[in-house]
Amino acid sequence: MADDFSTKSYLVIDDFADMRAAIKGILISLGVTRIDQARNGKEAITQMQNKRYDVVLCDYNLGPGKDGQQVLEEARYSSLIGVDSIFIMITAENTREMVMGAVEYAPDSYLAKPFTKDLLRTRLGKLFERKAHLTQVNQALMAKNYSAALQALDILIATKPKNLAELLKLKAEICLTANRLDEATVILEQVLGVREVPWARLGIGRILLLKKQFDKAQDIFAQLIEQDPNLITAYDWLAKAQTAQNRFEEAEETLRTAVALSPRGIKRQQTLGDMASSNGHHEIAETAYDRAVNLAKHSVLNHPSLFAGLAKSKSANNKHAEALKVVGEIARAFPEQREAAFYAASTSALVKSHQGDKAGALAALSEAEQSLAQLSEFSLSSSHAMEMARTYARLGEQEKAAKLLHQAIANNHDEEEILTEIVQLCREASLEYDAETAIREIQRGLVKTNNEGVRLIKQGEFDAAIRLLSEAAEEMPGNRTINLNAAKAIIMKMDKQGATSGEIQTVRRYVDRVQSLAPNDWRLADVIARLRQLATKGRTDG
């Protein structure tokens, strides 16, 4: 086992020099030679950005700035550690709030202070066994090559190792990420056939939700909560299922229960704030946003929309001066961010409108429009469009709101959560725009375009297919599906007729669009891999 310890690199994170020295001493006694140290969260993230560590030992309380949970959160969010890395949280206290708060980004293990050399050796030994041989899987995941990751996992699974359950869980998660739902179902049912495991049952519920079988999904999440009221992720998915069925009051109630159990989840607090605000429960919304803003202060998840939500809820509660103070904090919290300027202006327009300051509201609205125009097509997301549409609606600009929502539907015709949010916004703002009819019509039109493109490709009429799909992509630069289909059509032509630099450049432009809007879109890996092969072949042939 000494060899296992000595071949790996370690990062020790603690704000007390004596504790860092003590942990380093224990590691050296276990044969470890490669040890780096960090005094706080910021330093730890910098170290992990510059170097990849096999093992991170991090204290939970790190003084001012990021705590240990936020270090882990950013490390996972920014892929600074992978599935082959070990992250151990060291703590003097295992409080319920701390442990529940680790749900989104759970460490591989906890160690309570003080701990002995023997305990650390045993704990690391077990974790090394759990993470054995995952380097190749991790490399494939970092490249978002899900097929290669699954192939590497299958080789490991075939040996029936001790960590089989861990490998099957990882394989199911990758299949879900890559939208390989049938494969995920087979794995999960195989696990459940041996014994009832909450994560596997939750996975089945997620698949049913993705397949729009909302009632069945809801039943599974509700049953999981009944069996284990502390299974926080089940509440999140139950709220999604309820929202998808327009059961907004029920979804809010579910989220309220979840944040009472686990108050440190930033995204959950924001989702509750959004839902409560939409339902007209502004006091609940203000509390949720306020918690989210405070929790996010040192988090990678900090975002101007949290401040915007807090300001708008304060204004809805007739605390206009406090609301404008929060708006003022946006620029200080996010300096030199165009996105921040947009959220500050759009929120200011709403608050000033609530105050009865019509001139101030119009001036802020004009500033929001200018900020929105400065956001390029690459960074203009559906959330920006929704924010602006909501502002327009509240200020009586019905036509402008409807136009933006129509564009948002066209750009997200197959994104169920966004479409539900659009319908909810129209209901909340009493917009005359018939979102549900628009959704059906736009979906029908895009399905027709896609089907026609496929038909032309099958008949070998590549240029006609490319022309059709490219025109649609230019009309809807924010539609990921259309842009990827246009890219695939060009790739299929190049497969048959050879690659040209102009066509490769066009495909790259479509890929860049999708990457900027959704860097984790499961479809990107295949398109990028095929493009790379064509580009390499072109250089070889040339």
Stockholm file with secondary structure:
# STOCKHOLM 1.0

chainA/1-542         MADDFSTKSYLVIDDFADMRAAIKGILISLGVTRIDQARNGKEAITQMQNKRYDVVLCDYNLGPGKDGQQVLEEARYSSLIGVDSIFIMITAENTREMVMGAVEYAPDSYLAKPFTKDLLRTRLGKLFERKAHLTQVNQALMAKNYSAALQALDILIATKPKNLAELLKLKAEICLTANRLDEATVILEQVLGVREVPWARLGIGRILLLKKQFDKAQDIFAQLIEQDPNLITAYDWLAKAQTAQNRFEEAEETLRTAVALSPRGIKRQQTLGDMASSNGHHEIAETAYDRAVNLAKHSVLNHPSLFAGLAKSKSANNKHAEALKVVGEIARAFPEQREAAFYAASTSALVKSHQGDKAGALAALSEAEQSLAQLSEFSLSSSHAMEMARTYARLGEQEKAAKLLHQAIANNHDEEEILTEIVQLCREASLEYDAETAIREIQRGLVKTNNEGVRLIKQGEFDAAIRLLSEAAEEMPGNRTINLNAAKAIIMKMDKQGATSGEIQTVRRYVDRVQSLAPNDWRLADVIARLRQLATKGRTDG
#=GR chainA/1-542 SS CHHHHHTSEEEEECSCHHHHHHHHHHHHHTTCCEEEEESSHHHHHHHHHHSCCSEEEEESCCSSSCCHHHHHHHHHHTTSSCTTCEEEEEESCCCHHHHHHTSTTCCSEEEESSCCHHHHHHHHHHHHHHTTTCHHHHHHHHTTCHHHHHHHHHHHHHTCCTTHHHHHHHHHHHHHHTTCHHHHHHHHHHHHHHSCCHHHHHHHHHHHHHTTCHHHHHHHHHHHHHHCTTCHHHHHHHHHHHHHTTCHHHHHHHHHHHHHHCTTCHHHHHHHHHHHHHTTCHHHHHHHHHHHHHHGGGSTTCCHHHHHHHHHHHHHTTCHHHHHHHHHHHHHHSTTCHHHHHHHHHHHHHHHHHHTCHHHHHHHHHHHHHHHHHSCTTTCCHHHHHHHHHHHHHTTCHHHHHHHHHHHHHHTTTCHHHHHHHHHHHHHTTCCCCHHHHHHHHHHHHHHHHHHHHHHHHTTCHHHHHHHHHHHHHHCTTCHHHHHHHHHHHHHHHHHHCCCHHHHHHHHHHHHHHHHHCTTCTTHHHHHHHHHHHHHHHHHHC
#=GC SS_cons         CHHHHHTSEEEEECSCHHHHHHHHHHHHHTTCCEEEEESSHHHHHHHHHHSCCSEEEEESCCSSSCCHHHHHHHHHHTTSSCTTCEEEEEESCCCHHHHHHTSTTCCSEEEESSCCHHHHHHHHHHHHHHTTTCHHHHHHHHTTCHHHHHHHHHHHHHTCCTTHHHHHHHHHHHHHHTTCHHHHHHHHHHHHHHSCCHHHHHHHHHHHHHTTCHHHHHHHHHHHHHHCTTCHHHHHHHHHHHHHTTCHHHHHHHHHHHHHHCTTCHHHHHHHHHHHHHTTCHHHHHHHHHHHHHHGGGSTTCCHHHHHHHHHHHHHTTCHHHHHHHHHHHHHHSTTCHHHHHHHHHHHHHHHHHHTCHHHHHHHHHHHHHHHHHSCTTTCCHHHHHHHHHHHHHTTCHHHHHHHHHHHHHHTTTCHHHHHHHHHHHHHTTCCCCHHHHHHHHHHHHHHHHHHHHHHHHTTCHHHHHHHHHHHHHHCTTCHHHHHHHHHHHHHHHHHHCCCHHHHHHHHHHHHHHHHHCTTCTTHHHHHHHHHHHHHHHHHHC
//
